[in-house]
Amino acid sequence: MTKENIIIAALRLFVTRGYKSVSLIDVANEVSITKGGIYHYFSSKDALLQVGMHYLLDRLEAKYTELLSTKNSIRDVLNALLVEKTLERYAKDLLGVDGDCRVDCAHFVIEIMSKFPDIQERMEQGRLAVCAAFAKKIEAAKEQGELKQGLDSYAVAAIIMALVNGQLSLGRFFQSLEMRNRMLENVWLLLTI
């Protein structure tokens, strides 16, 4: 049993059941160790959450950076984010969440932000870095003629990030492949005409 296994199991439970609803005994049972085995690595449930959130945020930001730094066109990036839901699939795979189980990161984050201001600060710093990288990608797309001139690249990056992050909270209708493609097509029209 490794520290990383405990972190992943805890995050999976926190995200799918809510932080308040999960005990260290639940985490121990998930990874088939004793509660004392968790205390070998973490002094408390709060400490486990804090380490886990930094672990998760590091990986999600790296995935965003990887997606933005590739030779993919901006259209390919938007398709990956809005239609293919690359980040959501990555998070589900990372946490070992199967099938149709919805990973509801938005509600999880809201639940913990007031209790852990350092995590909120870490998330905000990560979003700023991702938004800046996204704005660079948009600037490059404008220079290559892929997007229209006159766009505020940073504001457009923030809008796209808000759309990606808010899409799940809109409900099941907005999760269909047809609707996700419609959203992509309309965002693309706004950026290119």
Residue, then its C-alpha position, 0 to 999 in steps of 0.5 A: m500500500t502506498k501513500e498515492n493509493i490512499i490519496i487516490a482512494a480518499l479523493r474518489l470517496f470525497v468527490t463521489r460522496g462528499y468530504k463530510s460524508v467520508s471518514l478515515i475508516d471509509v478510506a481505510n476500508e477502500v484500500s484494505i488497511t487499518k485506520g492506523g495505516i492511514y495515520h502512518y502517512f496523514s495526521s488527520k482527514d483534513a491533512l489527507l484532503q489537503v495533500g490529496m487536493h494538491y495531488l489532484l490539482d497538480r495533475l489536472e493542471a499538467k493535463y491542461t498544460e499538455l493539451l494546450s502545448t501540443k501542436n493541436s489546433i485551437r479547434d482540436v483543443l476546444n473539441a477535446l475540452l467541450v465534446e470529448k470531455t478530456l479533463e473529466r475523463y482524465a479525472k475519472d481515470l485517475l481516481g478510478v471512477d467507473g462508468d456513469c458515476r458522475v464525478d462532481c468536482a464543482h460541488f466538492v470544491i464548494e464544500i471544502m473551499s470555506k474550510f480550507p482557504d489554502i486549497q482555494e488559493r492553490m486552485e485560484q493560482g492554478r486557474l490563473a496559470v492555465c488561463a494564461a497558457f490558454a490565452k497564449k494558445i488563443e493568441a497563436a491561433k489569431e496570428q495563424g488566422e485560425l481565429k478572428q482578430g480583435l478577441d481579448s485572448y485572456a477573456v476568451a480563455a476565461i470564458i472557455m474555462a468557465l464553460v468547461n467547468g460549468q457544463l457539468s452543472l447544467g444537467r444531463f441534457f447538456q451532456s449529450l454528444e449532440m448538445r456538446n457538439r452544438m456548443l462547440e459549433n456555436v463557440w467556434l462561430l463566435l470566435t471565427i466570424 
